[in-house]
Amino acid sequence: MSEETKQSFLLRLSDELKKLDAEIEELKPKLQAKANELQEEVKQKIAELEKERDALKVKAEELKNTSEEAWSELKVGLEKSWTELRTGFDNALAKFKKSEPKLLEDKSNESA
């Protein structure tokens, strides 16, 4: 390889690397905005799930003070509420893992 060809190659590579750097810098704020948007969505979903969980806990407490006759009716409702809550949680988790897997990674691995 002649010196000129090497020089030409290095210039082209340098130009390509500069273009890539510019593209990366342009992408960073877009990715951060998406991460912030996703975090807000996660926070909202968690708040919804916590509200549903708290309502289910109240119903479970009420169940302790019911008669045997009322127990069967309330049990059906509680089981339905539990299934909906669990399904909602599982669906939200799957969606967020698919959208942004690194967002939900265990942070304890970062210090290792």
C-alpha positions in Angstrom: 0.0 0.0 0.0 1.5 3.3 -1.0 1.8 6.2 1.4 -0.7 8.2 -0.6 -3.3 5.4 -0.5 -2.8 5.0 3.2 -3.1 8.7 3.7 -6.3 8.8 1.6 -7.8 5.9 3.5 -7.0 7.5 6.8 -8.6 10.7 5.7 -11.8 8.9 4.6 -11.9 6.9 7.8 -11.4 10.1 9.8 -14.3 11.8 7.9 -16.6 8.7 8.4 -15.8 8.7 12.1 -16.6 12.4 12.4 -19.9 11.7 10.7 -20.6 8.9 13.0 -19.8 11.0 16.0 -22.2 13.7 14.8 -25.0 11.0 14.3 -24.4 9.6 17.8 -24.6 13.1 19.3 -27.8 13.8 17.4 -29.3 10.5 18.6 -28.4 11.0 22.3 -31.1 13.6 23.1 -33.7 11.6 21.2 -32.9 8.5 23.2 -32.9 10.4 26.4 -36.3 11.9 25.5 -37.7 8.4 24.8 -36.3 7.1 28.0 -37.9 9.9 29.9 -41.2 9.3 28.2 -41.0 5.6 29.0 -40.1 6.3 32.6 -43.1 8.5 32.9 -45.3 5.8 31.4 -43.8 3.2 33.8 -44.5 5.5 36.8 -48.1 6.0 35.7 -48.6 2.3 35.3 -47.1 1.5 38.6 -49.4 4.1 40.3 -52.4 2.4 38.6 -51.3 -1.0 39.7 -50.7 0.2 43.3 -54.1 1.8 43.4 -55.7 -1.5 42.2 -53.6 -3.5 44.7 -54.7 -1.2 47.6 -58.3 -1.6 46.6 -57.9 -5.4 46.6 -56.3 -5.3 50.0 -59.3 -3.3 51.3 -61.7 -5.9 49.8 -59.6 -8.7 51.4 -59.9 -7.0 54.8 -63.7 -6.6 54.3 -63.9 -10.3 53.5 -62.6 -11.1 57.0 -65.7 -9.7 58.5 -68.3 -11.3 56.2 -70.7 -14.1 56.9 -70.2 -17.5 55.4 -73.1 -16.8 53.0 -71.4 -13.6 51.7 -68.0 -15.3 51.5 -68.7 -17.2 48.2 -70.0 -14.1 46.4 -67.1 -11.9 47.6 -64.6 -14.6 46.8 -65.5 -14.6 43.1 -65.1 -10.9 42.9 -61.8 -11.0 44.8 -60.5 -13.7 42.5 -61.5 -11.7 39.5 -59.9 -8.6 40.8 -56.7 -10.5 41.6 -56.6 -12.0 38.1 -57.0 -8.6 36.5 -54.3 -7.1 38.7 -51.9 -9.9 38.1 -52.5 -9.8 34.3 -52.2 -6.0 34.2 -48.9 -6.2 36.0 -47.5 -9.0 33.8 -48.7 -7.3 30.6 -47.1 -4.0 31.7 -43.8 -5.7 32.6 -43.7 -7.5 29.3 -44.4 -4.3 27.4 -41.7 -2.3 29.2 -39.1 -5.1 28.9 -39.8 -5.2 25.2 -39.7 -1.4 24.8 -36.7 -0.7 26.9 -35.0 -3.8 28.3 -32.1 -1.9 29.9 -34.6 0.3 31.9 -35.7 -2.7 33.9 -32.3 -4.4 34.4 -31.1 -5.1 37.9 -29.1 -2.0 38.9 -26.9 -4.1 41.3 -24.9 -5.4 38.3 -23.7 -1.9 37.5 -21.5 -1.7 40.5 -19.8 -5.0 39.9 
